[in-house]
Amino acid sequence: MAENDRRDGGDMVLAPNEYMYVSDQTKGHVDVFVGPTKQSLSNTDQPVIFDTKSKQFTNVHRDNAKQLAHTAPEGWYIILKNPAKDGKQPAGGQGKLGSAVLNVGKKVIVPGPVTFCLWPGQMAKILKGHHLRSNQYLLVRVYDEEEARKNWSQAVIKTVTQTDAEVGTSTPFPSLAETAAATAAAIEPPKLTMGQVLVIKGTDVSFYIPPTGIEVIPDTDILDSEDRPTLVREAVTLERLEYCLLMDEQGSKRYERGPAVVFPKPTEIFITRDQEGDQVRKFRAIELNLNSGIYIKVIADYKDASGEHKVGDELFITGKDKMIYFPREEHAIVKYDKSEIHYAIAIPAGEARYVLDRNKGTVSKVEGPLMFLPDPREQVIVRRILPFRTCSLLYPNNMAAFAHNAKLAGVDIDTYMSHHGAEAVSAAAAAAPAAAMNFLAAVDYESTSTNLMRSAIGSSADSRGLAAKAGTKAAGDQFQRKNKYTEPRSIVLSTKYDGAVAINVYTGYAVLLVKSDGSRRVVQGPQTVLLDYDETPEILELSTGKPKTTDNMLRTAYLRTTANKVGDVIEVDTADHCKFQVKLSYRMDFTGNKPELWFAVENYVKFLCDNMRSRLKNAVRKVGVEEFYADSTDIIRETVLKEASDGTFVPRLFQENGMQVYDVEVLMVKLVDSDIEALIAKSQRAIIQTTIAIANQRRTLEAGKEEEAIKQQMAEVRAETNKRILELETEEAGLKQATELAKINAQSATIEAKLAKELEAQTARNLVSDEARKADKAQADFDAEQTQRTQNLKIAMIQAEIKAIVDKSGAITPDLIAALQAFGDKELVLKAAEAMAPLAILGGASIGDILSKLLSVTKLESIAKMATASSNGSQNARA
């Protein structure tokens, strides 16, 4: 740390309840200083703090490095991460302490009152103990099952108590020990597992601090004043006529009704609904009366006081059954146009309503005065729309009636009047039916040849007695259904002829004649008929073209009853959205003992084509392009015709007009997209090739199977033969074995006799060997004695030689040794003098002088002088 960053001469002063971390920049150690203390920091000491987010130590100024000890008062607790292995924390007044060994990754709960400092690398969070009201709860999770089992009894729990005045009786609440025993009975510590979630209810515990191994799960959906997730959760308090819905992780639902405090299970959540921008968790029960009801679908089997109910059953619960309805998990409310409650309608005296039986398809009339509550399981209120021709006949010149029916049919009557004028409407009432046809064509009016009915269920301001929307939105399973039936379009055709008319009805044709009194007759050919004055034929307008359309209608009075043929072109989509053009030819006729029914549908061609188009489009949409391309004819025939129990096809009969289709001819099936068609052709070619290859392989397989079967049969025959051979060989071997055994027994007796004789001979030989060994031993003793004598003589000779050598050694005296040594030294000096002669010449001195100087301090000094004298004498003599 720089000198200018330190204060007070480099001294660090920590007050009580303060501590700081100091890093040694040379060694990397991080020490903790605990106050009260005064410490001097060296230049290599750097104050640091531990960043809990990055998990790293950050250099800071000394004044910013001081930290307060973590203190949890009574009723609080500390979550300590990375506790010390010895369980000890830095205490006040200890001064400088080194780093402790931590259990990194561990977490312990320390309840208050407690205060301590943190070792470097530790993290702590101080939380207030959880005070629970009776409608609050905690969700706790096991994060360390071993510690949770060990410390299960260390949890701080305060049980709920009430005074006698609050309770109204003298019955005490359970004690802490009783609550602990009940909790232990419900959740035994050995059964605690990692990740297990438990519910701590405020009805049992008023104060709770978890033990080590247990953590409180925060509620991230609700934040406190400091924008932190709350730990204490609110249960649902239900009043009377209220209920709530809970769903677990497996999708099972649970309904609870008030008055009650509802706590969820660990795996459950409250189902909420949006109400005026708020998410509510409790709902009001549905109030019913004698004129209202709830349509219920049973989605799970159950049994109650009314009996057993199976999945799929439908119930209609009215105020007669229950005035207050609480939903249950086995029920799903069926709604129409978002309405949950079905209300009765008022039918005044002199009025009536048409009611359709949904199961039978019949329409009945209900007359007033009556408050009519239809059962939606079976009854539907319908309205009747009169075609213009009928309306003009019943209410001539009645514009209000025309406008009313036009409104029901969705027609703008003003548009018609702007094209035809009000006079045309008046004239239409008395004119020929052609005017009615023009009106229907002009307004594009949907109808049938009989009654056109639409459902009237729902809320309507201008309809008396219709069901109003429910004011309560119930929570739970629901079904949404439509309230309208889509009817096919049809047009009523008729005409009127002036004068007597004769018509020829050919073979296979029929004509419907209508009189003014309403009587009808059907004329079937071949015959000629004269029409009465007030008799007119029923006119048919048939769709033409391929595909069949109403752009160019064929108007005729003749109906082809036998050998009829209708062609059509249909565009269908497969399941993978590929379009096909299908050209068909239907063969049909009219049957039944009521010919008048044949004319019930004016445009039977459109009726037939629309019906078949719908069926074929629905059938083709369920299959793929390849499947339809390959089996288009079969799919079309199965759709158009009906399949009998024996697998054959029978004609499809239309009950509406007695028309039956007994055959269909597929003239063309063409893919709209030529590229896809080419791909399919290529794919089919590949499939055919693959099929042929597979067939060849199957034939090869069958041939191989036959060949292998023959081989197996041959192998079985060979095996039987070999088996018989082995049996014969076994019998032969048995005979041979008996023979050999007899031979062995005979040989054994012979050998035993031989061995007995050999034993006697061996006994004799052993006696002879014993005598021989005795003779050999005597000879060996004699040889050893002779050898000993020889060795003694040799020893005596060696001793005599040694004595002679010793005597010879005694002749060598000290004088002789000294003489030999002197002689050797003299020779040595002479050799040295000869070697130093060149040195004497160079130095100008004699050899003797040089030797005398060199050997002056040795034993050879005297010999050197003698050698010098001898050398000088020799030189003088030469001179």
Order of alpha helices (4+ residues) and beta strands (2+ residues): beta-beta-beta-beta-beta-beta-beta-beta-beta-beta-beta-beta-beta-beta-beta-alpha-beta-alpha-alpha-beta-beta-beta-beta-beta-beta-beta-beta-beta-beta-beta-beta-beta-beta-beta-beta-beta-beta-beta-beta-beta-beta-beta-beta-beta-beta-beta-alpha-alpha-alpha-alpha-beta-beta-beta-beta-beta-beta-beta-beta-beta-beta-beta-beta-alpha-alpha-alpha-beta-beta-beta-beta-alpha-alpha-alpha-alpha-alpha
